[in-house]
């Protein structure tokens, strides 16, 4: 097991610096937002209303919507499925959605044709998240905490590995996509080699309960914990620590350079931006009055926050 040192723990004192940020744009989406990804100069927004909304990163105009068919639920009612995750690679879009009987459907579309890679009626897999490794392979995380590498051309898994007995929460790929970092109800951060599925030693956990989201960039891992801990793992330094929030942390986002993390810091849309090196809050703000479901950096000077009221807000960061 890789050993990391607990560097510090303290409760955030939230401060607000009005001149540090401003709202550049607020976008109304098709439903409550469950996931957001960036690619091809576009913003892909997964919603709980059977839709993926696609916006331009340049002018934030709505380019198109991908609407999934209704399904019949346990009670025999026709409902619109939740979209759990979305990812993009070149002209391909990967969508994980709710299927009947508690399982998941996984779709691959190029905008014109839509193929079902995982059919919930046949595979009966509870896929929670799927991302492209490259144009020919996809990494999928199951609620059962199995992680699998799926070959698109062969239409089968190269491997499907059980990570731990705890329910899966989230994963994120390393910058070179050779490793995946995942977490679960235990709060432990796991590492797996993407090409061969070999499980590497776990990190010594700084979270003691479920990790809702995990993000990786530039050899930094950050975790959003039910225990109100914002976990930080510095891989090169072999150091880890946590910062404690006043409320459980449902979502977070890490900048591309691994220097700044934004996280949900209150139940009514509050979020804070923190400098990892100094561990100081750069600013705090509010996005609506509902919990945040996703936070993403849009380049160096912009931040996106998404909430359960269908609103995606782009903040301009004045450094």
ZATORBA-18902 format. One record per residue: residue in three letters; z, y, x of N, C-alpha, C in turn. Coordinates in steps of 0.05 Angstrom, whole numbers, plus 5000, padded with zeros to 4 digits. Last residue first. Example, Ala and Ser with C-alpha at 12.3 -4.5 7.8 and 13.67 -1.06 7.14 Angstrom:
Ser514249555257514349795273515750015258 Ala515648865264515649105246515649345264 
END
This chain:
Unk476157334832477857274855478157514873 Unk475557234767475157454786477157414809 Unk472156774729474456814747473857024767 Unk470456734663469556844689472056904706 Unk470456174621472056394633470756474659 Unk467955924563467355954591468856204601 Unk470255464514470355734525469755734555 Unk468755114457468455104486468355384497 Unk471854864400471055094415470955034445 Unk473854484365470954494368470054734385 Unk479254434367478154594345475254654349 Unk481154204412480854024389479854174364 Unk477554514467479854444451479154274427 Unk475954644535475154544509477554464494 Unk474055104585476254974571475254884544 Unk471155224648470655164620473155024609 Unk470255754695471855524685471355484656 Unk467156034752467355994723468855734717 Unk466256064806467456294793467556274762 Unk463755614827466155724840467655924823 Unk461655164774461255314799463955424809 Unk465755074729462855114727462055294751 Unk470754594721469854834735466754834734 Unk473654394659471654344680471154614694 Unk477654044614477554284631475554224654 Unk479153804549477553784573477654054588 Unk482753894508481853614512480253584538 Unk488554264493485954254507485253964513 Unk491454384428491454254454488654244466 Unk490555034397490754744396490554624424 Unk489255574394492055494389492355194385 Unk485155884444485755804417488755744414 Unk487455874505484855814492485455714464 Unk490856314548490856154524487956114515 Unk493056304617491756424594491956234571 Unk495056484684495356324660494156464636 Unk493456474754493656604728494156394707 Unk495456214800493656444802493556604777 Unk501355944822499655994799498056244803 Unk501855584883502355824867500455844844 Unk501155234925502555144901503355374883 Unk498155324969500555484967502355394943 Unk494154914960495354954986498055104984 Unk492554964906493954724915495354764942 Unk493355454858492355414886493955174898 Unk492155364790493955344812492455304838 Unk491955614725490355564749492155574773 Unk493655374660494255524684492455434707 Unk493655444588492855314613493455494636 Unk495155344519495755474544494655314568 Unk494355114469492055214484492555344510 Unk499654964454498055134438495755264453 Unk502654684491501554534469499554704452 Unk501254814561502754854536501254724513 Unk497954734603500754794609502454854585 Unk492654394630493854474605496854504609 Unk490054644693491254434676492454554651 Unk486054694751486854814725487954594707 Unk486454754820486654574797487454744773 Unk483254844882484354964858484354764835 Unk480854574924482954764930484454874906 Unk476454244921479054124921481354314926 Unk471454444914472454454942475354334943 Unk470754404859469054244877470154234906 Unk477054394824474754534835473254354855 Unk479053974771479354044799476754184808 Unk482653994709480053994723480554094751 Unk486053664654485953824678483153814690 Unk490453494598487853524611488053704636 Unk495753434582493653264570490953274585 Unk502053434602499453534611497253344601 Unk507753664566506153444576503353544581 Unk510854264590509754104569508153884581 Unk512254534635514154544613513354364589 Unk510854154695510254344674512354334652 Unk511654064764512653994738512054224718 Unk507753774813508754024802509453974773 Unk508353304866507853374839509053634832 Unk504953014923507153154911506453194881 Unk503052684984502852724955505252874945 Unk499052535041501252675029500852694999 Unk495052455079496752235070499452355059 Unk491152815091493852875101495852645096 Unk486952585062486752615091489552655104 Unk488852595008488252345022488152375052 Unk493652844971491952944993491252705011 Unk494752864904494552674927492652784947 Unk498853104854496853184874497052984897 Unk500353134784500452984809498253084828 Unk504153464743501453494754501553374782 Unk508253194694507753234722504753264728 Unk509753054644509653334650509153394679 Unk508952524633511652594643511852894651 Unk503652474624505352494600508252584608 Unk499752834673501652634664503152694638 Unk493952844709495252974686497152784672 Unk492552884778493152724755494652894734 Unk487852934832489853064815490152894789 Unk486052834899486352714873488452874857 Unk481653034950484053104934483852954907 Unk476852984976479152824986481752914973 Unk473253284943473853364970476553244981 Unk475953074881473953234895475053304923 Unk477752794819477552764848475452954858 Unk482452694766480052824776480152804807 Unk484752404705484852414734482252544744 Unk489052424647486552474660486952474691 Unk493952184632491852224613489152264626 Unk498251704654496551914664494251944645 Unk504651504631501851504627500451754639 Unk509651574683508851504656505751534655 Unk510851774731512551554722511851474694 Unk507151994788507551994759509151744751 Unk506551864839508352094834508752134804 Unk505851224872505551404849507551634849 Unk502151074927504851094917505051304896 Unk495950764911497450994922500250974911 Unk494050084925494750304907496050534923 Unk488749824966491549874960492050114942 Unk482749624928484149724952487049774945 Unk478749114903480949294897482349374923 Unk471749074901474249004916476349214911 Unk466849174879469049134861471649054875 Unk462449304910463149024908465548964890 Unk461349874902459149674906459949384901 Unk466550134894464550114873462449894878 Unk473049934907470349974919468249934898 Unk478450274877476750044877474050114891 Unk485250464867482650514881481050254883 Unk490050774823488750534835486150624848 Unk495951084812493151134819492050894834 Unk500650984759499650914786496750984789 Unk502151034707502151274723501151234751 Unk501750624670503850604690504150864706 Unk497250714639499850774627502150764648 Unk492850924692493450794667496150864657 Unk487151084734489951074727490350974699 Unk482751064792483351034763486351044759 Unk477251214831480151244829480851244799 Unk472250884866473150994840476150994840 Unk467350974918470050894908470551014881 Unk462451174926463050914938465650804928 Unk460851684912460751474892461151194903 Unk461952114944459551954951459251714933 Unk466452314917464052484920461552324927 Unk469051794873469151954898466552114900 Unk469851824802468551724826469051914849 Unk475451694760473551884771472451774797 Unk478451484697477651444725475751674733 Unk483851344651481651504660480851414688 Unk487050914625487051194617484451344625 Unk488350244603486750434618486950714607 Unk494649924598492250034584490950254601 Unk496549454649497049684633494449794621 Unk495549044685496048964657496449204638 Unk489849254726492749214722493149134693 Unk484349134732485749304751488749264750 Unk479648644730482148724718483748884738 Unk472648744734475148704748477548804732 Unk466648514732468448624713471248554722 Unk460148584762462848494763464448624740 Unk455148664742455348534768458148434773 Unk453548574674455448664693455248514720 Unk446748684650449148534653450948654674 Unk441348844652442848854626445348674627 Unk438148924694438848654688440348624662 Unk437749494692435349324690436049044683 Unk443249654696441549734673439149544670 Unk449049344711446249374721444449424697 Unk455549584715453449474697450749544709 Unk461749434737459249554746456949424731 Unk468149554705465749394710463349554719 Unk474949474698472849654707470449484715 Unk480049384650477949264666475849474673 Unk483649584614483949654643482249474660 Unk482549544562484049324573484649364603 Unk478949954554481750004546483549784557 Unk474649994612475449874586478349944580 Unk469650364644472550304642473250224614 Unk463750264682465050284656468050214658 Unk458350524717461050434719462450474692 Unk451650324725453650484710456350364714 Unk445250384757447750254752449750444740 Unk440550664768440350384759442950254752 Unk441551174786439651134764439550854753 Unk448651114798445951204806444151154782 Unk453051124767453451104796450851204810 Unk454751454708452651364725453651344754 Unk460351234668458951434684456751304701 Unk464451154611462251044627460951274642 Unk470450964576468951154592466751014608 Unk471950554542473150814538471551034553 Unk470149974508469450154530470550434524 Unk471949434488473049704481472649884505 Unk467048974468468449104489469449374480 Unk463348624441466148654432467948754456 Unk458048474445459748464469462648474462 Unk456348514389455748274407457648254430 Unk457948964366458048724349457548474366 Unk457249364404459949284397460049034380 Unk452849314455452949304426455649194418 Unk450949684508453149524499453249544468 Unk446049954508446749774530448949584523 Unk441150134466444050064464444649854487 Unk436850684476437450404479440350354478 Unk432351144452435251084454435650784455 Unk427551634473428251354465431251304470 Unk428052174484425952084465426651804455 Unk432352244516431652464498429552384477 Unk433651794540432151984556431252224540 Unk439851434533437551574522436251754542 Unk444050914520442651044541440151174529 Unk450550764492447750834489446650964515 Unk455250314473454350474496451350514494 Unk460550234427457650224432457050404456 Unk466749854422465150094430462150024432 Unk471649654372470149624397468249864401 Unk473949684321475549764345474149734371 Unk470349554280472449354288473849424314 Unk464549914303466149794283468249604295 Unk465250414356463750214341465550094320 Unk464851044387466350864370464550664355 Unk461051104448461951184421463450964407 Unk458351384505460151174495461251274469 Unk452151524534454051594512455651344505 Unk448151834581449751594576451951674556 Unk441652034593444252114582445651854573 Unk436752204642438152004627440852104618 Unk434052514678433452564650434852364632 Unk439352534723436552604720435952654690 Unk444652354685443452304711440452344708 Unk450852464651447952514654447152454682 Unk455552254600454852304628451752334629 Unk461052234555458252294560457852344590 Unk465651894510464852004536461852054538 Unk466551814455468751804474468051944500 Unk465152044393463852004419466052024440 Unk466751724331467551894353465851834377 Unk461951654277463551544299464351764319 Unk462751794209461451874234463151784258 Unk462951244161464151474176462351544200 Unk463650894103461650994121462651244135 Unk468750404093467750674089465650744111 Unk471349934101468849924087467550194082 Unk475749964131476149974102473549964086 Unk473949964183475649734174475849724143 Unk467350284175469950234188471450004175 Unk460750324191462550234170465250154183 Unk457550914219458350634220460250574197 Unk451751334229454351274218454950984221 Unk448451474293448551374265451351324255 Unk448952084330449151794328449351714299 Unk445052604354446752514333446652214331 Unk444553094401444052804398446052704377 Unk441553724401443853554393442853264392 Unk439554244448439154034428441753894422 Unk441054754469438354644474437654424454 Unk444255334457444255064449441354954451 Unk445455754514444155704489444255404483 Unk447555924562449355794543448155744516 Unk444456084603444956284582446656174560 Unk445355664642444455924650445156134628 Unk446555174622448555294639447855584645 Unk445155024554444155114580446455234596 Unk448054454520447654744524446454794551 Unk448253954474447254014500446654314502 Unk452853534440451453794441450653854470 Unk452952944408453053054435451453314435 Unk456552704350454552874363455152924393 Unk460452494318458052334322455852494336 Unk464952814322463352834298460552714302 Unk467752894367468752694349467352684322 Unk463153004422464853084400465752844383 Unk461253204487461652974468463653064447 Unk456753614516459253614502459353384482 Unk453853824575453853614555456553584542 Unk450254334601452954264594452754064571 Unk445454364656446254344628449154274625 Unk443154294705443454564694444154574665 Unk443953744713441253844706441254124695 Unk450753734689448553614703445853734695 Unk457353594667455353784676453153634691 Unk461153414608460153364634457953564641 Unk466753304567464753494576463853404603 Unk469853024508469053004536466953214542 Unk471553164457472852944470472152924500 Unk472453674410471153594435472853384449 Unk470953674341473053674361471953554387 Unk463953884333466553764324468553794346 Unk459754174352459354024327461953904316 Unk462054814377460854554380460954404353 Unk461255474396462155304374460655044375 Unk463255784456461155634442462455464420 Unk464156404485465456194470463356054453 Unk464056714549462656614526464356404512 Unk467656974583464757034585463256954560 Unk473857244586472257054571469357144573 Unk476757324652475757434626474057234613 Unk481757424703479857264687479057414662 Unk485057764728484157534743482057364728 Unk487458174701485058244716483858004731 Unk492157954680489958024662487358074677 Unk495857464697494657684711492057754696 Unk501957174681499257234671498257484685 Unk505856594698505356884699502556934690 Unk510856124692508256204684507956504685 Unk513755734736514355994723511656114717 Unk514255034736512555274738513855514724 Unk519354694771518254774745516655024748 Unk517854244826519154484814517854544787 Unk517853854882517853854853519154104844 Unk514453604941516153784926515953744897 Unk512653144969512953394983514853584967 Unk513152484982513552674961514352944973 Unk508152185021510852305021510952504998 Unk505151535016504951825014507851935012 Unk502150955039504651095035504251395036 Unk498350445010498350695025500850855018 Unk500049765017500050005000500050255018 
END
